[in-house]
Amino acid sequence: MNCWRSLGFVVGFSFCAAAALSAEDGPLPESSLLETTADITSDLVDGVDRFLLRELSESGKLRAEFWAADDSAAVLTRNRDRLRHILGLRDARKAPVVLSLVVTTRDSSLIASNAQLEVHQVRWTAFGDVEAMGLLLMPKGPVIANVIAIPDADSTPEQIAGLVEDGAQPYAQVLAASGCRVLVPTLMSRRLEKRNGRGNLTDREYIYRSAFELGRHLIGYELQMVLAGIDWFESESKATVQKLPIGVIGWGEGGMLALYAGAIDRRISAIAVSGYVDDRHRIWEQPLDRNVFGLLERFGDGELLAMGPQHIVVEAAAGPEVTLPSEGGAPAELKSPQHKDVVRQVARGQVLAKHLDTKTEVSLVVSGEDGQGPPFGRRTLQAFLSRLAEKQKLADPGKLNVDRLPDVEARRRSLLHTMDRHSQWVLRESPFVRKQFMRKLDTSSIEKYNESVQWYRHYFRHEVIGSFGHERLPFNARARVAYKKEKWTGYEVVLDVFEDVVAFGILLVPTDIAGADDQRPVVVCQHGLEGRPRDIVEGDHRAYHDFAAVLAERGFVVFAPQNLYIFRDRFRTLQRKANPLKKTLFSVIVPQHQQIVDWLKTLPYVNDDEIGFYGLSYGGKSAMRIPPLVTDYKLSICSADFNEWVLKNASTRHNFSYMWTGEYEIFEFDLGSTFNYAEMAALVCPRPFMVERGHFDGVGEDEWVAHEFAKVRHLYQAKLGIGERTEIEWFVGPHTINGQGTFDFLHKHLNWPKPKTGD
């Protein structure tokens, strides 16, 4: 829209053009003077941080819509299904579950015993080729209940089984001595290790990364091991015709799994959770493997408690205390839950359970005066045991005679290997899943395609990228002259988007614009990781070569936005704040770009119908995610990024994988089942789309880039007959703008003549 149209009355072009093209430090049309002396980029990131923290703090109020209904059973079913989805419980468990005693030619499975119980080393089938490993504690007297006791990630089954004396509460041993058959799984550890000699990640983050990209989750993998244990208990009950109550108990990460298991599996009679129940608004500070995409959209700990079994014992106690460094893995700090937060979540769970009439009884036991005492004191264990067998009294465990201890390190390596192997299998299967997902696209004509692709754009916006759904603010444009060159004038521009969220960039306006009828195409040029708009305007950066300025010299209007991916952990934690809300960095970046495009259309020298997007590296990632949703972009060019993207994120075989690097924010939930780069390009289609690829660009390998682009070419050429709208340019070079075929592509599809030879 031209500026005089937006004003609502006719103004001469000379007024608008003079304001826009003046060398004075005055504003652009309908803008005020940008006067700040602060670092606008830093302020932009800080503003988005405030915005996301506010959204997190208000998330509890927004959950009510998911829990309000007359039919409580239907509400619980829908929310359990959603919880299974976001926890990645996708893969069928083995049936029947086979629990095996671990024996060798030299050793039996029995590793410890006393007059009350025996401790056996066991493993049991769980899902895929993954087997759970741990201990089975068998009472020597009658069995009154079946229990899965789960340690924290930094604890071992041997510690909670009383096989090692380290001061930890041996709650598995106490329950076994009291008549419970107790199965203790091994969890993935928090051990830090350099992966492929690069990023220093915990075992948990290492498995989390690829699983998350593939729509799975480490939490889901560990839950499957717990649920497989319940499957085994059930099969044993059928075999002995003795149906015993099932309980799940855990501390720290074990408490997390007990809480999730209780919310999901109706076979569980009682759970006990210690050192975990908390306010989740600061989940983004905790280890990355706790990150669940969309968790806080529906579920706080109160909601999870309300979904639980008939009996729940929550213990306010000290939780694990962990600090993880920023050395390629995600920095994190795990603190004990505050007593007041535990009390609040228990109260919320009790109120919601009453509202839903679930018959769930949530009781609270406090360890120590302030809820910071040691986990699983006798009061808590007696309360839990009484929920399983009302009259059973807690026994005093006797000292175990330990014959030998399992090889903990070999067990850790085996679990790490088998979980990774499962994710790699899911990765190999993922192209078939995506093909099935995209089956609703109708390529019989461009008209039918445009209709059918809308469903996928909606899914991409709301289920992959995430959308806040807020109305954008008026532009309130602020601008100032930043450059005055012979062929163009550059303006720094700031626009309002949401409260605390602005868009910022540099507008380059050619100085040879002739008059009211001289409306130019626009190229939005996007920088890469840790970049700024000025980097693509001046300085001949080795990756950018001033491509924004070069395009302005060719007569295009150019806008170079500031995207969020700058300041290392400062921006990466924005992703962590967004994910629990079912949002991503691009949930903010997309509306920023929509605001930019809408504002550009108000400028008198802009051709509304000819606006293209061209980005390099992280700007290339942007080229795959923004134009599918900002459909005002007539074309998209992805430079130095196009890839077999799911492979690049999830592979533990390829050296170019993000599994080894510090970009811990890069992983997006469930792309493996939905949108690789070919599918994202399908959301740009039928608009023109181009890839710029240097043969020596280390972000990928030529064969994988070609493999993925072949799918794009097939869609455009073979299915829709518009092959002239998609191209790939290969050049001998590194991670850089080449600016030859892409420039020709811009001139061709934005309908602007190329410079004459010698210009």
N, C-alpha and C positions, 0 to 999 in steps of 0.2 A: 504494500500500500504506500502511495506517495505521501509526502509530508503534508501537502495541502488537503489531501483527502482526510487525513486523520484529524486535522484542525476543524474540519466541518465547513470550511468556506474557502474561496479561491484566493490564492496568493500568487504573486508572480514568481517565476523560477529564479529571478535574480536575487530575491531575498533569501530563499533556501540555499542556493548555490553559494552565495557570498558567505553565509554563515558557515557553510561546510568547508569551503575551500580557502578561507582567509588564512593568512599567515599569522594573524593575531592569535593570542592565547585564549581565544573565546570558545564557546561551546558549539557543538553541532546543533542542527535544528531540534527544537523542543527539548533541549538539554540545558542543564546548569553547569557552571564551571566546576570541574573536579579540582579541589584545593588541597586534599590530604598530602602530607609529607611522609606518611607511614608506608611501610612495605605492603602494598595492596594484596599481593599474593599471600603473604603470611596472614593478613587479616581475613582473607577469603577462607583459608583453611581453618582458622580459629572460629569463624562464624559458623561453618558447617559443623564443627565440633560441638558448639553450643546447641545448634539445631538438633543434632542427633542425641545428645544427652537429654534434651528436653523431651524428645520423642520416646526415649527409653523410660524416663520418669513417668510419662503419661500412659505407658502401654497397658498398665493394669486396668485403667478405666475403659480402654477400648476392647478388652477381652469379653466384656459382658455379653456382647451380641452373639458370641459363639456358644454361650451357655444358657441363653434364654429360650425356653420352649415349653410347651405343655407336655410334650412327650419326652420325659427324661431319658428313657431307654434309647431313643433315637439320637438324642444329643450325645450321650456317652458313646454310642457306636460310631457316630461321625468323628468325634474327637479322638477316639482310640485309633481309628483308621488313619487320621491325619498324623497322630503321634508316631505310628508305625512307619509312615511314609518318610517323615523328616528324620527319624532315627535310622533310616536305611534298612529296615527289616524287609528286604525284598526276596531273599534267597530261601528256598524251601529247606527245612531241616531234614536231616536223615531220618528215615523211618523204616524199621524201628531203630531206636538209638541202641547202640552196642557199647556197653561199658566194659572195658578190659582191665584186668589186673596187669600191671607192668612187671614182667618177670624176665630174667635172663637165665643163661645156663648156670650162672653162679649165684644169683640172688632171687629170692622170692619177692612177692609184692609187699609182704609184711615188713614194715620198717620200724614200728614201735608198738608197745602194748603195755598194759597193766591189768589189774584185776577188773577194771571197769570196761575197757574198750581195746580195740585193735585199730591201728592206723595202716592203711594200705596205699601204695602208690598206684594211681589209676589214670586212665585216659578214656574219653568217650567221644563218639562221633557227634558232630554238631551240624555243619552245613558245608556243602561242597566237599572239598578234601580237608577241611579244617577239623581238627580234633582238639577238644578241650583237654587240658592236663591239670592234674592236681592230686588231691588226697581224698580218700574215703575213710571216715571214722565210723566204726561199727561197734555199737554197744554189745556187751556180752550177755546182757539180760534182754527182756522184752523191748521191742522198738515201739515207742508211743507216737512218734511223728517223724516226718522227713524234712530235713532242713538243708538249704543251701546257704553256706556262710561264706561271705565274700570279703577278702582283705582289701585294703587300699592298694593303689598301684605301686607304692613304694614298700609294700609289705609282701611277705610270701605266705603261701599256705602253711608252711612249717611254723611260722610265728604264731598264727592264730590257732594252730592245732597244739601248741604247747611243746613242740619238739625242740625249740631253741629258747634259751632263757635270756631274754633281752628286755624284760620289764613290760612287754606288751601284754594286753589282756588276751588270754587264750580262749576266746569266746567259743570257738568251734569245739575245743576240748571240753569245756564246761557243759555245753549242750549235749555232747555225745555221752558224757558221764551221767547226764540226767535222763538218758533214755532215747535220745534222738539219733537217727541215722543221719550223718552230716557229710555232705559233699562240698569240697572246697576247691573252686577253680583258681587257676593262675591268671592274673591280669597282665596286660601289656605294661611294661615298666616305664618309668620316667627317666630311664638312663639316657644320658646325653652322649652322643657320638657323632663324629663328622661323617656325613653321608657322601660317598664317592669322593672323599677327601675335601669336601666343600662345606656346606651348611652344617652347623652343629645343632642337631635336632634330637629331641627325645625319641625313644622308640614309639611313643604314643603319637607324636606329631607326624612321624614318618608314615605310619599306617593311615592316620587321619587324612593326609593330603590326597593321596590317590583315591581312597575310598569316597571322600567327599565329592570329588569331581565326577565320580561314577554313580552318584545317588545312593551310596552306602555310607557307613560311618563306623568308626572304631567302637563307639558305644553300641551300635547295632550288632557288630560282630561279637562283642562280649555278652550282650544280651542273649544272642542266639546260643551261646555256650550255656548260659544260665537256664534258658528255656528248654534246651536239650536235656539238661539235668532233670528238669521237671518231667519231661517226656519219659525219662528212664524211671523216675519214681512211680509214675503212673503205670508203666508196663509191669513193674515189680508188684504193684498193688493188685493188678489184674491176675498176675501169676499166682499170688498167695491168697487171693480172695480176701484181702484185708486192706480196706481203703483207709489210709492214714492222712491226717491233715498235713499240708505242705506249708512251710514257712521259709522266708528269705530274709537274711540279716546281713548288714554290712556297714562298714565304717569308711568315711572318705569316699573314694571312688566306688568302693563296695556299697556304700550307702546310696550313692547315685543310682547304681544298677538295681538295688533293691527297690528304690522308689519308682523307677521306670517299669520294672518288671511287675510290680504290684498294680500299676496303672493300666497295664496292657493285658495281663494274663489272669483270667477269672478263676483259674484252678488254685491260686494261692489263697490260703486262709488267713495268713498274718505276715506282716513285714515289720522289721525293726531297722530304723535308720539313725545312724549316729554321725555327728561331725559333718553333715552335708546340708540339711534343710536350711534355706537362706533366702534372702531377697536377691533375685537374679538380675537386677538392673545393672550391676557391675560385673556381669558374667564376662564382659569383654576384657577384663583385667586378668582373668584366670587362664590356665593353660589352654592353648588353642584347640586341643582335642575335646574340650567341653563345648565348643561352638556348634550350635545346632541351628540350621537355617530356618527361621520362622518360629523358633520356640516361643518367644514372648508374644507373638501374635495371639496365641491361644492359651499358653501354659506358663504360669508361674508355679512355684512349688506348692502353693495352696491348691491350685487346680489339680495337680498331680496327686496330692493327698486325697482330695475328694473323689478321684477316680479309683482309688485303691481298694484293697480287699476289705473284708468286714472288720478286721482288727489291724490297727497300725499303732506302733509305739515309736514315737520320735524322741530321741535323746538329745538334749542340748548339751553338747560336750565339745572339747577341743577337737578341731579337725586337723588334717595335714597342713603343715606350713611349708610352702615351697616357693622359691624364687628362681626363675629361669632367665638366662641372659639373652641379649639380642646379638647372637653370633651366627646369623643365618636362619635360626628358628625364631618363632614368635616370642618376644619377651612376655613374662607373665609373673604374677604374684598370687599365691593361694594363701588365704588367711582363714583362721577359724571363724565360723559364723558368729555374729554377735547375738547374745541372748535375746535381746529385744526383737531382732529380725526373725529368730526361730519362733518366738511366741506369736508374732504377727502372722506368720505363714500358717502355723497350726490353727490359729483362730480363723483365718480365711478358709482353710480346708474344712473346718468343722461347719462353718456357715454354709458353704457351697454344698457340702454333703447333705446337710439338712434340706436345702433348697431342692436338690435333685432326688431326695429320698432314697439314697443309696444304701442306707443302713450301715454306712462306714463309721466306725468308732475310732477317732484319732485321739490318742492320749499322749501327754508330754511328761517326760521324766528329765529332771535337771541334774547334771553331774557337776558337783562343786557349787559354791555359793553363787557364782556368776555364769554358770553354764559353760565354764571353761575347764571342767575337771576331765579326768581320763575317760576314754570311751568304755561303754558296756560294763558299768558297775553291776553289782548283784541285783539291785532293784530293777534295772532295765532288763536284765536277762530273765529275772523271775516274771516280770510283766509279760515279756514275749513268750516265755514257756507256758505261762498260764493261759494265753490266748490259743495255744495249740492243744494243750491238755490241762484242763481247768484245775485239777487237783494235784498235778505233778509238782513236786518240790525240787528246787535247784540243788544239785549235788555239789559236794566239794571234790574237785578233781584231784586224783592222786598223781604222784610223780610217774612220768612215763619212762619206761626202759627203752631207750633209743638204740636200735641196732645199727642203723646207718641213715644218712640223709641223702635225698635225691640230689642230682647234679643240677643246681639252680641255673647255672649259666647255660648249660646245654639245653635246658627246658626253655629258657628265654629266647635263645637263638632259634629253636625249633618253632616256637609260637610266632615269632617275628617272620620267619620264612614262610610258614604256611598261610598266614594272613595276607602277606604281600602276594604270594602266589595266587591266592583267590582273587585279589583285586586285579592282578594281571590277566586272569582268565576273564573276568568281567569286562576288562578293557578290550580284549580280543572279540568278545561277543557284541560289544556296544554298537558297531556299525549296523548290525542286523536289527537291533532294538530301535535305533534312530530311523532306519528305513521304514519300519512298521509305524513308528510315530508320525512320520510325514505322509502316510498313505492317503490322507484326506485332501492333499493338494490336487486340484483339477487343472491339468495342463492341456485340456482339449482346445482352449483358446485363451488369448490374453485376457479377455473379459472374464471368463470363468476363473482364470488364475487369480485375477485381482479380487474376486469375490472370496475365493477359498483361502487365500493367504491371510485374510483378516483375522481368522480364528487363531492362526499361529502367531501373528503379531501381538494379539491380545494375551496369549499364553506367555510369550516371551516377555512382555511388559510386566505382567503381574506375578508370574511364577518363577521367572529366571532373574530378570533385572530387578524387579520390585518397583512399585509405584506408591508414592505417598498419597496421591490423590488430592493434594491441596491445590486450591486455586492460586495461580501465580499473581504476584503483586503488580501494580502499574510499573512501567519501566523506570520512571524517575531517573532518567539518564543523566549521568555526570561525565563530562569530557574535557580534555585539554590537549593542545597540540604537543606532541612529543618529538616529531620529526618534520623537517621541512626539506624535501629533496627536489631535484629538478623535475622528476617525473611523477612524484606523488607526495602527498602530505599524510603524516601519520598521527593518529589521535589515540590517546589512552581513554578507554570508555569503561564505565562501571554502570551496571543495571541491577535493580532489585529483582529478586526471584521469589523467595519466601522470607519470612522473618529470620534474620541473621544470615540469610544466604543471598549472595550476590553473584553476578557473572561479571567477569573482567576480561578485557582483551585489548588488542591494538587494531584499529581500523586504518587501512591504507586506501586513500582515495586518489586515483590518477588526476593529475593537474590539467589534462587536456580534455576534460569533459566539456562539451560544446554548448549544451543548452538543455531545455526541458525535454526534448525528444531523445537525448543521448543517455539512455538507460543501459547500464552495464551489467554483465553477469558478475556473480560473486563467487569467490572460492574461499571457503573457511579452511584455513591451514592449521593443522593441529600438531603441536610439539609432542615429544616423547617423555619418558620417565625422567623426573627431576628437572624438566625443562620449564622455560618461561617463554611468553610470547616474543620477547625481544630476541631470543636465541634464533628464531627463524626469520628475523628481519635484518639483523646486522651481525657482524663479527665473523662471517664465513665459517660457522661451526662445521666440523668435519662431517657431521651427519646431515645437517640441514642445508648448508650452502645458500643461506638467505633466500630460500625458495619463495617465501611470502613476498619479499621485495621484488624478486625477479618477475613474479606473476603480476604484480602491480605495474611494473615497467612494461608489461605486455598489454596493459589496458584493463585488466580485471580489477574490480573492487575486491579487496582482500580483508578478511577479518581473522585475526590470530587469537583464539581464546586461551585463557589460563584454565587448564584442567586440574583436577584435585591431586594428581599423583606427584607430589613434591614434598620434601622434608622428611623422607624416610619413615621412621616409626610414627611420626605425627600423622601422616596420611594413612599409613597402614592400619593404625588403630581405628580410623574412621570406618574401614571395612568391617572391623570386628564389632563396632558399635551398631552398624547397620544390619549385619547378618541376623542377629536374634529377632529383629523386627521384620524379617523376610524382605530385606532390602540390601542393596549393594552400593558401592561408590557411584555406579551409573544411575541409581535412583535419584541422585542429586544432579549428576552431570547431564542427564537427558533433559530435565526441565530447564537447566541453565542454557542448553543449546536451543531449546524451543524458544526461550525468551530472546536469545540473540537473533535467531532467524526472524522472529516476529518484529523485532526492532529494526533489523536491516530492511525489512519491507517498507518501513515508513520513510526511508531515505529517498529523496527525489531522483537520485541517479542510479537506483538499484532496479534491475529487472526482476520482478517478483518470481518469475517462473524459471529463472536460470541461476540457481544457487547450488553449488557443489561442495563436497567434503573431501579433503585430502589430508591424510595423517600418516605419520611415520612412527614405528615402534609402538609405544603405548598409545600414540596417536593412531596407529594402525589398528590396535585393539578397539579404539574408539570408533574407527571406520566400520568395524563389524557390528557394533552395538548401538550406535547413535542413529545413523540413517535408517535402520529398520523401523525406528520408532518416531523419529523426526522426519516425517515423509515429505516435508517441504524441500529436503535435500534431493535435488534431481539426480545426483549420481554420487557414488562413493569410490574413493581410491584408497586401497590398503597397501601401504608401503612398509617393507622391512618387518612384517609381522605375520602375514598370512601363512597358515600352517595346518597340519593335521593337529588341530588345537587340543583335542582330548588326549591324544597320544603325548603331546608335548607336556601336558600337565600331569598325566597319570603314570607314564612309563617309568619303570625302575631299571630299564635296560639301556635307554638312549642317553647319551651324554648331554644333549641339548635340553633335557627335561627340566622342568621347574621343581622336580623332586629334590634337587640338590642345592637350590639357590635361596637367596634371602627374600624372594618375593612371596612371603607367606600369605599375603592378601589376595594373590592372583587366582586362587581356586574358587570356582563357582559351583554351587551345588547342583548335581544331577545333569550337567551338560552331556555326560556320556549317554544318557537316555533320550536326550532332546535335541540340542543344537550344537553340532560341530561347526566349523567355519563354512562348510558348504551349505548347511541349513541356515546359518545366519545370512549368507549371501542370497539365499532364496527369499529372505524377507526384504532384501533390497530390490530384487527382481520384481517387475520387469524393467526397472530403472537401470541405467548403465552402471556397470561395476568393473573395476580394474584392479589388478595386483601388480606391484612393482617389486621385483625380486633380484637381489644381488647374489651371484653364485657363491660368494665367500662370506655371506651373512651367517654368523653363527647361531642365529635364533632358530634355525632349522636346517633341514637337509633337502636338497633339490628334489629328490625322489618323493618325499612326503608332501612338499609344497605342490608338486605336479599332480600327485595322487589326489589331493583334495580339490585342486582347481579343476581337474578333469570332470568332477561331479558338477561343478558350476557351469562349465562349458556345455556339458550334456544337457543341462536344464535349459540354458538359453538357446543353444543351437538345435539340438536334436528334438527337444520336446516343444519348444515355443517358437522356433524358427526366427529368433532374434539374435543370432550369433554375433552380429556386428556391434551389439551393445556390451559385450564382455571381452576383455583382453588380459593377457599377462605379458609383461615385458621382463625378459631375462637380460641381465647385463653382467659383465665381468667386473665385480666390485664388492665392497663390504656392506655394512649396515648403514646405508646412506640414501639420500634422495639422488636419483639419477637425472630426473627432470627432462627426459626426452620423449619417450612414448607417452608418459603421463601428461605432459604439457599438450601434446597433440590431441590426446583424449579429451582434455578439458576444452580445448578450442573447438573440437568437433561437436561435443555433446552439449556444450553451453552456448553454442552458436556465436562464437566470437572469432574473427579472422586472425590467423597467425601473422606475426610480424613479417614484413617483407624482408627478403635477404639483404643483410647489411644494416638493418635497423638496430 
